[in-house]
């Protein structure tokens, strides 16, 4: 099915709306799945973290393969058709991921298989969707607009997932925090996500692109990425940032439940973090036009490090104080995400100028691989930190356990953000660099 062409700005907005659908899935996995494993299914933290880490690494491998396929075998009927065909399997896999199949050997195996199937289905259509962002426009301003719009839709999905998951579970399943409640929330999110991706796929149009040469071999693609200093430094900085953000975000529900004794305040905190993300994105977009994208990274990262230093030295003893801290941190974290997604498409042209190869799918596939590896590493660090502290789900934690958990939450993100700044300092995509690269390629 195809629809009539839309004006350019409307096309960009509707394309970015696809991120709302993807984030219904992604934010559920990021915000609730580990907590679902430990506090709903009753898995030990070490087991839950190991499953999540393995699935994240598998997701990265699947994403890289999807990127290579994207470069080598462009779909005959367009990328929009990929979204339409893949939307239903993705929705079904999401439901299977939250199916309460037990914690015995067979049930645990099915939990792992369901998670791996979801990650595979997600990579199969999310990587082409990301690559489509480099084809819907070649103008860096349009790309920055799409990056900002995607983040707005993504944060809206964050709010829906953060504040809607437990009430939906209580409304349909009867028990908000039982495994059955999470399952019904997944069913509703999957139905909505499938419908949106169908619409985005049906309306997608891309600008005319130069005739592409024969796709390079995988070895040549990897060599091109390794020689692309903009890509390498940007993604190493991203990995460090993702470790910091993942440890902080995945600890939210645990912190409110075990430190402050308020599950509902934790869900509200997640929702307000999403709300402030939506408000902050346009502000970061305006600041980017003044400072440039790379400089934006340093501003956001240094402010985040100051916030984490405050958390390490001042004990947040009330739900409101912790909510305000997390909302402030999220407003700063948005700047890092925006800077990354605004810079990533520009590394394609930098690599083309440096190596003579244009590898769109490989760029987004490798970026997804590295992101998933970073999420897996962060989850493993959080799991090891909590497990070594003596954490046991659904029980009161000792003072020593809480203290050790708190140091994991504070110090790991602080160190990781420092690493991200050191690596980003080596990135060549300063203000105006992309425009100069495009001029060079046009000669």
KOLVEX-105273 format. One line per 5 residues: their letters; for each residue x, y, z of C-alpha. Coordinates in pm, 1 decimal, m for minus. Each point is the difference from the previous one (the first is absolute). Example, Ala and Ser with C-alpha at 12.3 -4.5 7.8 and 13.67 -1.06 7.14 Angstrom:
BEGIN
as = 1230.0/m450.0/780.0 | 137.0/344.0/m66.0 $
//
This chain:
BEGIN
xxxxx = 0.0/0.0/0.0 | 133.1/347.6/m87.4 | m136.1/344.2/83.7 | 26.9/335.8/m177.9 | 324.2/195.1/54.9 $
xxxxx = 4.9/244.1/293.1 | 173.8/340.2/30.1 | 364.1/m26.2/108.5 | m44.2/114.3/361.5 | m301.6/m226.8/45.2 $
xxxxx = 200.3/m291.7/m142.6 | 279.7/64.1/246.1 | m240.6/16.2/295.0 | m192.4/m311.5/m102.0 | 324.6/m189.2/m54.3 $
xxxxx = 120.4/104.9/345.7 | m332.2/m122.7/144.1 | 130.2/m350.9/m61.2 | 225.2/52.7/300.5 | m309.6/15.1/220.6 $
xxxxx = m80.8/m357.0/m102.6 | 356.6/m123.5/40.4 | 24.1/163.5/341.6 | m318.6/m164.6/122.8 | 203.2/m319.1/m31.9 $
xxxxx = 341.1/136.8/91.4 | m97.8/195.4/310.3 | m194.5/m297.7/131.5 | 310.2/m216.6/m38.9 | 227.8/266.1/146.7 $
xxxxx = m214.9/116.0/292.1 | m193.6/m308.0/107.5 | 137.0/m329.4/m133.3 | 282.4/m47.4/253.1 | m237.8/96.6/281.3 $
xxxxx = m259.8/m240.4/m147.0 | 255.6/m280.7/5.0 | 102.2/54.7/363.0 | m310.8/131.0/176.1 | m284.5/m155.1/m205.5 $
xxxxx = 144.8/m328.8/m124.9 | 223.0/m40.5/306.3 | 329.6/m62.4/m180.0 | 322.9/64.7/196.2 | 165.2/329.6/m97.2 $
xxxxx = 309.4/m174.2/m138.1 | m213.9/m225.4/m222.4 | m220.2/284.8/m118.8 | 299.6/221.1/m79.6 | 172.4/m285.2/m185.1 $
xxxxx = m306.7/m59.5/m219.1 | m33.8/370.7/m71.0 | 369.8/39.4/m77.8 | 7.7/m300.3/m235.3 | m311.3/124.6/m179.4 $
xxxxx = 149.7/347.9/m37.2 | 316.7/m138.1/m156.4 | m206.7/m221.5/m230.1 | m203.5/307.7/m90.5 | 321.8/177.4/m95.9 $
xxxxx = 111.9/m287.1/m223.1 | m344.1/m18.4/m163.5 | 5.6/376.4/m54.1 | 339.4/m11.7/m168.6 | m115.5/m281.5/m228.7 $
xxxxx = m312.9/201.0/m80.2 | 221.2/295.5/m90.1 | 210.3/m211.2/m233.7 | m311.9/m137.6/m168.5 | m133.2/355.0/m34.3 $
xxxxx = 313.7/101.5/m193.2 | 11.0/m309.4/m219.8 | m362.4/m74.2/m75.0 | m215.7/312.4/m18.7 | m363.1/m112.5/4.6 $
xxxxx = m150.5/m10.6/m349.2 | m321.0/171.3/111.9 | 162.3/252.5/231.7 | 88.5/26.9/365.9 | m354.7/92.1/92.9 $
xxxxx = m107.2/m352.4/m88.6 | 258.9/m136.2/245.4 | m171.3/188.2/282.5 | m341.1/m123.3/m104.2 | 102.3/m366.2/m29.6 $
xxxxx = 205.3/m1.7/319.1 | m245.5/180.5/226.5 | m220.4/m301.6/77.8 | 282.7/m244.3/90.0 | 150.7/269.6/222.6 $
xxxxx = m325.8/49.2/187.5 | m47.6/m373.9/51.7 | 359.2/m37.9/123.5 | m53.3/279.1/254.2 | m302.1/m181.4/142.0 $
xxxxx = 198.1/m323.9/19.8 | 278.4/178.3/190.2 | m242.0/80.4/282.7 | m178.7/m336.1/m1.0 | 28.0/m147.2/355.3 $
xxxxx = 122.6/m346.4/m95.6 | 146.4/m98.1/336.7 | 348.9/m3.9/153.1 | 80.8/m371.7/m20.2 | 251.1/m125.1/m259.2 $
xxxxx = m256.8/m10.8/m282.7 | m165.2/326.2/98.3 | 337.2/174.6/33.9 | 104.9/m126.9/m343.8 | m322.5/138.0/m146.8 $
xxxxx = 60.3/335.7/170.4 | 342.3/18.9/m164.4 | m133.9/m109.5/m341.1 | m281.9/254.8/14.7 | 243.3/280.4/81.7 $
xxxxx = 237.3/m100.9/m281.6 | m286.8/m17.2/m252.5 | m110.1/349.0/98.2 | 350.9/140.1/m35.2 | 35.1/m162.3/m343.9 $
xxxxx = m333.6/135.2/m124.3 | 80.7/345.8/137.6 | 338.4/13.2/m173.4 | m146.2/m124.7/m328.0 | m216.0/309.7/m44.4 $
xxxxx = 154.6/261.0/229.1 | 335.2/6.5/m183.1 | m164.8/56.6/m341.4 | m212.8/271.1/164.3 | 314.3/174.2/126.6 $
xxxxx = 162.5/m27.2/m343.3 | m312.9/153.7/m151.5 | 81.8/313.9/198.7 | 304.4/60.3/m222.2 | m217.8/m39.1/m313.2 $
xxxxx = m302.4/208.2/85.8 | 223.4/309.5/m35.7 | 368.2/77.1/m59.0 | m25.5/342.5/169.3 | 166.8/m1.1/343.8 $
xxxxx = m265.8/244.5/125.4 | m276.4/m240.8/m99.3 | 191.0/m281.7/165.2 | 36.0/200.0/321.5 | m374.2/77.9/m18.6 $
xxxxx = m79.6/m370.1/m40.5 | 233.0/m85.6/289.5 | m180.5/250.3/221.3 | m346.4/m109.5/m112.2 | 90.7/m365.2/52.4 $
xxxxx = 112.3/80.9/351.2 | m325.1/185.8/70.8 | m204.8/m298.4/m114.7 | 233.8/m236.4/181.7 | m37.5/189.2/326.0 $
xxxxx = m377.5/5.8/m44.1 | 11.8/m378.7/m28.4 | 220.1/m4.1/311.8 | m271.5/182.7/195.1 | m270.1/m235.0/m128.6 $
xxxxx = 202.9/m308.8/94.5 | 126.2/132.6/334.5 | m336.7/116.0/127.1 | m221.4/m241.3/m189.9 | 157.5/m343.1/51.5 $
xxxxx = m107.1/m61.8/359.9 | m350.2/161.5/m27.1 | m67.9/m197.8/m317.8 | 105.5/m317.0/179.9 | m234.1/82.9/289.7 $
xxxxx = m287.2/95.7/m231.7 | 10.6/m303.8/m229.8 | 192.9/m263.1/194.4 | m129.0/79.2/347.9 | 343.7/10.2/165.9 $
xxxxx = 228.1/290.3/m86.7 | 335.1/m150.6/94.4 | m67.4/m366.2/m82.4 | 144.1/m154.2/m314.5 | m349.1/m14.9/m155.0 $
xxxxx = m32.4/377.8/32.0 | 322.4/60.8/m191.2 | m121.5/m239.2/m270.2 | m321.6/192.7/m62.3 | 191.6/327.8/m20.9 $
xxxxx = 227.0/m160.0/m261.7 | m304.3/m112.3/m201.3 | m139.4/353.7/m11.0 | 333.4/161.2/m87.7 | 61.7/m258.3/m272.5 $
xxxxx = m337.2/66.9/m164.0 | 62.4/375.4/m2.8 | 359.3/m32.7/m121.1 | m100.4/m229.6/m285.1 | m263.7/244.0/m126.1 $
xxxxx = 241.4/294.6/7.4 | 278.7/m180.6/m185.6 | m249.9/m107.6/m266.1 | m94.0/366.7/m51.2 | 360.7/124.3/m9.2 $
xxxxx = 98.6/m271.2/m246.9 | m292.4/80.4/m229.5 | 79.4/374.7/m12.7 | 381.8/m9.0/m17.5 | 166.8/171.9/m298.1 $
xxxxx = 372.4/62.7/m45.4 | 190.9/263.1/m195.2 | 180.7/m95.2/m318.6 | 339.4/m141.6/90.2 | 309.5/m21.5/m224.6 $
xxxxx = 37.7/m330.5/m178.5 | 172.4/m227.2/247.5 | 297.8/m213.9/m100.6 | 5.0/m370.1/74.5 | m14.8/m47.6/378.4 $
xxxxx = 337.9/m63.8/163.1 | 84.5/m329.6/163.0 | m55.0/m36.3/372.5 | 376.2/19.1/52.8 | 14.8/323.0/m199.8 $
xxxxx = m296.3/142.3/191.1 | 160.9/m77.6/334.8 | 331.9/143.0/m118.8 | m180.6/316.6/m111.7 | m167.4/38.0/337.6 $
xxxxx = 328.6/m54.5/184.6 | 165.7/267.6/m214.5 | m288.0/242.4/61.0 | 127.9/205.2/294.2 | m330.7/184.1/34.6 $
xxxxx = m191.6/m327.3/30.6 | 246.4/m169.8/235.6 | 32.1/285.1/248.5 | m371.3/83.6/m5.4 | m98.3/m358.1/73.7 $
xxxxx = 260.8/m57.1/269.0 | m131.6/313.0/171.6 | m352.9/m130.9/m48.4 | 86.7/m335.5/158.8 | 137.8/169.6/309.6 $
xxxxx = m306.6/223.6/16.0 | m236.5/m297.1/m41.1 | 170.3/m183.3/287.8 | m57.3/304.4/220.3 | m361.5/55.8/m103.1 $
xxxxx = m96.7/m369.5/13.3 | 135.6/m50.2/351.8 | m182.2/311.1/119.7 | m332.9/m72.5/m171.4 | m15.9/m370.0/85.0 $
xxxxx = 57.2/79.7/365.5 | m299.7/236.5/28.2 | m269.6/m256.0/87.9 | 234.9/m177.5/241.6 | 99.3/324.8/170.5 $
xxxxx = m354.9/113.0/64.9 | m114.2/m345.3/112.9 | 288.0/m88.3/233.0 | 150.2/335.3/102.4 | m314.6/212.8/21.2 $
xxxxx = m280.3/m258.2/30.9 | m216.7/147.4/m275.9 | m58.6/m199.7/m319.6 | m250.9/253.1/m133.6 | 243.6/288.3/45.8 $
xxxxx = 252.5/m194.3/m209.8 | m248.5/m40.9/m284.7 | m84.3/369.6/25.4 | 369.7/84.6/m11.4 | 41.1/m196.9/m323.3 $
xxxxx = m302.5/175.3/m149.7 | 122.6/345.7/99.2 | 341.6/m83.2/m142.5 | m175.6/m63.3/m330.6 | m198.5/323.0/24.2 $
xxxxx = 308.3/210.8/63.9 | 172.0/m171.4/m292.8 | m273.7/127.9/m229.9 | 38.6/351.2/138.0 | 379.8/m8.4/m14.1 $
xxxxx = 39.4/m124.1/m358.7 | m101.0/330.5/m167.5 | 231.1/189.3/236.7 | 293.1/m224.4/m91.3 | m90.1/40.8/m368.6 $
xxxxx = 21.4/378.8/35.0 | 325.1/m20.7/194.2 | 144.6/m229.7/m267.9 | m47.5/267.6/m265.8 | 205.6/239.9/210.0 $
xxxxx = 273.2/m225.1/141.1 | 20.6/m280.3/m254.6 | m75.8/m364.0/74.1 | 339.6/m112.8/130.0 | 23.8/288.3/247.8 $
xxxxx = m349.5/m88.4/116.4 | 131.9/m337.9/115.6 | 253.0/158.6/236.1 | m257.9/236.6/148.9 | m248.5/m280.6/68.9 $
xxxxx = 258.0/m252.5/124.3 | 171.8/239.8/240.0 | m335.0/107.8/144.0 | m95.5/m368.2/48.3 | 327.3/m66.3/179.3 $
xxxxx = m68.5/290.0/234.9 | m343.3/m146.5/77.0 | 144.6/m343.4/72.7 | 263.4/151.5/227.2 | m285.3/165.2/191.1 $
xxxxx = m181.9/m334.9/29.6 | 317.6/m168.3/127.3 | 44.4/254.1/279.4 | m360.2/84.3/94.5 | m237.4/m281.8/100.8 $
xxxxx = m344.7/46.6/m160.0 | m226.6/m109.6/286.5 | m346.0/86.0/m136.6 | m179.3/m109.6/m318.8 | m47.4/361.3/m108.7 $
xxxxx = 370.0/82.9/32.0 | 94.1/m306.5/m202.7 | m263.9/75.6/m262.1 | 132.3/354.6/m41.8 | 355.1/m129.6/m30.3 $
xxxxx = m96.1/m255.4/m266.8 | m205.9/251.8/m195.9 | 294.0/241.3/m4.0 | 238.2/m276.4/m106.5 | m231.5/m110.6/m277.5 $
xxxxx = m21.7/353.2/m139.2 | 379.6/m10.3/m33.8 | 16.2/m357.2/m133.6 | m233.3/101.0/m283.9 | 273.8/231.3/m125.7 $
xxxxx = 239.9/m294.1/m29.8 | m250.1/m214.1/m189.7 | m89.6/286.2/m232.8 | 365.1/78.3/m71.7 | 70.6/m363.5/m81.8 $
xxxxx = m291.1/m52.2/m238.2 | 59.1/335.1/m169.9 | 367.8/m86.4/m60.9 | m32.6/m366.1/m101.4 | m138.2/51.7/m356.0 $
xxxxx = 278.0/253.0/m65.2 | 264.2/m266.6/63.4 | m119.3/m167.1/m322.4 | 128.4/284.7/m217.2 | 315.4/35.4/212.0 $
xxxxx = 76.6/m366.2/m60.5 | m82.0/32.8/m370.0 | 249.1/285.8/m31.3 | 266.3/m182.2/202.7 | m30.4/m346.4/m154.7 $
xxxxx = m195.2/38.5/m324.4 | m274.1/m235.0/126.3 | m353.8/98.1/98.4 | m129.6/m262.0/243.5 | m331.0/116.9/145.6 $
xxxxx = m128.7/m332.3/125.6 | 336.3/m92.5/151.5 | 13.5/332.3/186.5 | m339.3/m46.7/161.8 | 42.4/m374.1/46.7 $
xxxxx = 337.8/39.3/171.3 | m135.0/289.0/208.1 | m286.6/m220.9/116.1 | 245.1/m281.9/76.4 | 215.8/226.1/215.5 $
xxxxx = m303.0/150.3/173.0 | m137.5/m342.7/89.7 | 338.1/m119.3/123.3 | 20.0/309.4/220.9 | m348.9/m67.2/138.3 $
xxxxx = 99.4/m359.8/69.7 | 320.3/107.3/173.7 | m190.4/254.0/208.8 | m262.7/m256.3/100.2 | 271.4/m247.4/94.5 $
xxxxx = 175.6/266.5/210.3 | m327.4/89.6/172.3 | m82.4/m367.0/60.0 | 344.9/m76.6/137.4 | m6.4/310.5/215.9 $
xxxxx = m341.7/m77.7/147.9 | 70.1/m373.1/33.7 | 333.3/53.6/176.3 | m175.0/247.4/229.0 | m233.7/m280.3/110.3 $
xxxxx = m320.0/111.7/m177.4 | m295.1/m243.0/24.9 | m325.7/87.4/m179.7 | m313.4/85.9/199.3 | 180.7/6.5/335.0 $
xxxxx = 117.7/284.2/221.9 | 366.7/72.9/m76.7 | 261.4/57.4/270.2 | 167.0/337.9/45.1 | 326.3/m140.6/m137.0 $
xxxxx = m178.5/m135.0/m307.8 | m172.0/331.4/m66.0 | 328.4/189.3/38.7 | 178.6/m225.5/m248.5 | m289.4/24.3/m247.4 $
xxxxx = 9.1/379.4/26.5 | 371.5/19.6/m78.5 | m55.9/m210.6/m312.0 | m275.5/239.0/m110.9 | 216.8/308.9/59.2 $
xxxxx = 358.4/m85.4/m92.2 | m40.2/m216.0/m311.1 | m190.3/270.0/m196.1 | 236.1/271.9/122.7 | 310.0/m182.1/m124.8 $
xxxxx = m163.1/m102.5/m328.7 | m98.0/357.2/m86.9 | 355.3/115.4/65.2 | 121.4/m259.1/m250.7 | m258.2/118.3/m254.8 $
xxxxx = 132.0/356.5/14.3 | 360.0/m113.4/m42.9 | m89.2/m199.0/m311.9 | m228.8/266.4/m149.1 | 289.2/246.2/18.8 $
xxxxx = 160.0/m198.5/m284.5 | m309.4/18.0/m225.2 | 56.9/211.7/m316.1 | m363.7/104.9/m60.0 | 18.9/346.3/147.3 $
xxxxx = m230.7/285.1/m93.5 | m24.5/42.4/m378.6 | 203.9/m315.1/m75.5 | m284.8/m185.6/m171.8 | m72.6/285.5/m241.3 $
xxxxx = 366.6/3.6/m101.2 | m5.4/m377.3/m53.8 | m307.1/23.5/m226.4 | 170.5/269.2/m208.3 | 304.7/m218.9/m33.6 $
xxx = m206.5/m297.7/m114.4 | m184.4/214.8/m254.5 | 321.1/97.1/m180.0 $
//
